[in-house]
Amino acid sequence: MSLLPITPAAAQINATTSALLANRYPIVTGDLTQFARGATLQGFVTAIVADQLVISVQGKTLTLQAPASALQPGTQVSVRIEEGLAVVRPETPTPSSQPTVPLGQTQIERVEILSQLPDGKYLVRLGLQESQAQAETPLPVGSKVVAQVQVTPSGDLRLRPVPDSPQKAEMVAQSVLRDTFSRPLLGEVFKTLSELRQNFPESPSLQRIANTFLSEGPPSAQQLQNLVRHGGIHYELKMAQALTRPLTADEPKGIVASDLKGLVQKAQQEVSSIAKANLNTQANNPKGDPPAVQQALNHLRTAVEHIEGQQALNFLTMNRGGEVRLEIPMFNGQSWTTVQVAIVPEPIQNPTATGDSEASEKNETSRPRGYGVMMHGEFSEFGETWIDARWYGKAFYATLYIENDEARLDARLQVPQLAGQLRQEGISDVIIDIRNTVDLPVRNKEHRHAVESRAPLGVSLLNLIA
């Protein structure tokens, strides 16, 4: 169904109903023909005028009827278009919550080195703010570094290497996570990589990314396994492990060619080389146009930063109890969406109450370890969907929270078939429940917020200051 511009009169009809829903706002004005219904899009709040919220989404402006909205200008949001409504959720803190360093204090932050100035200082960017910086050692222009940052009385920044300490790795990961808190979801990254593959067919790495990681429909078990192993999170670890043994000349190249992060970084080099070649051989070639090339390189850089944000997040969550965070991109034939996954090792319960420590130890070591899995995604057919599951050996318990009423009824009809399939796979104890999203238990609120905001459980991005 094609969505047409919504008139103020039509939007007002839905106002009473939508007012009952905290994050659903009637669309007053805006051309929606370019947006697929049900797709989750990234945007930001540009203005608040009276009781209306103005949001920029993919270069288009939407005006929403939003009385008493808590959103502020500059807040980055996710937007899902429905029939005459926009579902809006804040994605990140406001710009005022970007990293800042109080005068006289020292913090560990990731800083972008923009250029070197004639007086030997550097122009750098910390969060959204550009400043001049002094450095004790030469800095690589055009890259980002994690440094000990201090504000001088003149207002300049002083950058020093991060001192060695038991907390160094934790502080570095926190600074990377702060710096990448506005990273897009992996589905948006894959959408961009798919478009770049078409624009730069001469790039072997972009073609390999498409053939290895981009697929239509839900990913298969093999594709999921490939994404976990080679989706970039373990890239440097694989390189480090390879260096501990004698290497063939092609082995490092093989790691680069099989890992998403290595391929994206290689694609950056290829796009730059292709652009230079086009400029030298053919005038007015759009792929050689500096703005177009720079946009492509910016997209690839965003893809790298997404992976680095996921690396930092997983380092922190693993250090806080072993939780693993994944993002699974899915393409439904029209748009990309992302399923966020948290896998939590469940503590082994003492299976005996006899007081026999030897028997208890024997039972504990023989009992399979359990895992909890929390998944979140937004789909055109289901709406907002959460899955809260537990797996203990041959027992599987799951509750699916589905927003769409019709989809929820259909899912209940599919439960016997799904349970039968699991039993055929050797899962003897299966319990699957289907509920409304509004019935999500309060006890899961903190974990749900951590998954949605892509922060460690119990830690706010705003409180990650070392």
C-alpha positions, 0 to 999 in steps of 0.5 A: 500500500502506497502512503500519501501525504497526510493532511492536518485534518486527517491527522486530527481524526487519529489524535484522540486514539494516538494520544493514549500511546506514549510514542505514537504521534499523528503525522500532520504534514510530510511526504511519506511516499518514499518511506516503506510502511513498517520500516524503522528509519533513523532521524533527529528532532529539528524543532519543537513548535507549540505542540508539534514535533518536527523531525528530519528523516532521510532528508525529509521533514515530518511534522507530528502532533506531539503535545508534552513531548519529552524529546528535545531538538538534536535528539536522534530518534528511530521512526516507524511509519504506520497508517497516519502515525509515526512511532518515535523512540529516542535513540541516543542522548541529546548533544548536550550529553556528548562527552565533555571534560570539565576544567581541571579534570582528566578523562579518557576519551576517543578524539578525532584528529582533523588536521595539524595546525601551523603552530604544531597544535591539532584541530580535533573533534570531541563529540560534537565540538571542535577544539585545538589540542596540544599533544606530547607525541605526533598524532595520525591526522584523519583517524581517531585516537583514545587519549587522556584528555585535559582542558587547559586554562586557555581552553585548548585540550591537552592529549596524552597517552593513556597510562598503563593500569589494570583498568586501561582496557575497560576505560578505552572500551568505555570511551569507544562506546561513548564515541559510537553511541549514535552508530546506526543499527546493523540493518542500516549499515547493510542497506548502505553496503548494498547500495555501495556495492552497486555504485562501485562494482569494481570493488572486490571487497564490496562484492565479497561483503554482499556475497558473504553477509547480505542475503534476502529473508531471514538468515540461515543458521550457517549465515548466523554462525558466519556473522557471529564468527566473522562479523568484525567483533573478533577481527583483531583477536583473530589477527593476534592469534594468527601472529602467535604461530608461523604464518604463510604469506596469504594467511593474514590476507585470508583473515581480512578477506573473510571478516566484515571489518577487514573487508570494509577497511579494504573497501575504503582503500579500493573506493579511494583508488577507484575514484582516483583512477576515474578522475585520471581517465574520464572527466565528469565521471560521477564515481570520480566526483569528490563529494560522491566519493567522500559520501561513500567513504563516510558510509564505510567509515560509519560501518567501521565505527558500528563494528567498533562500537559493538566490539566495545559493547561486548568487551564491557558486557563480557566483563560484567557477567559474560553477556554477548550482544549481537545485531542480526540484519534482515531484509524483507524484500523492501527494507532492512531491519535489525534484531538485537540479541542478548545472550546471557549465561545462566548460573548453574543452580545447586540441584541437590538440597541434601547437604552432600557437597560431593554429590552436589559437585558431581551433579553441578558438573554434569548438568548442562549450563543454561542460557537466557536469550532476549531478542528485540526487533520491529517488523511490518507484520508483527510491530514491536516484538520481544522474545524472552527465552531460557534454554537449559539442556533439553528444556526450552522456555520462551515468551514472545511479546508481539504488538500486532493483534492479528500476528499474535493470534497467528503466532499462537496457532503456530506454537504446536508446530514449533514445539513439535519441531523443537522436540524432534531436535531433541528438546524434550521440555518445551513451553512457548507462550505468546503475549502482547508487548504491553505485558512485558514484565517490569522485572525485565525493564532494565535489561530491555532498556540496556538492549535497546540503548546498546549499553551494558546492563545496569550502566547508562551511556551517560555514566560511562565516564571513567 
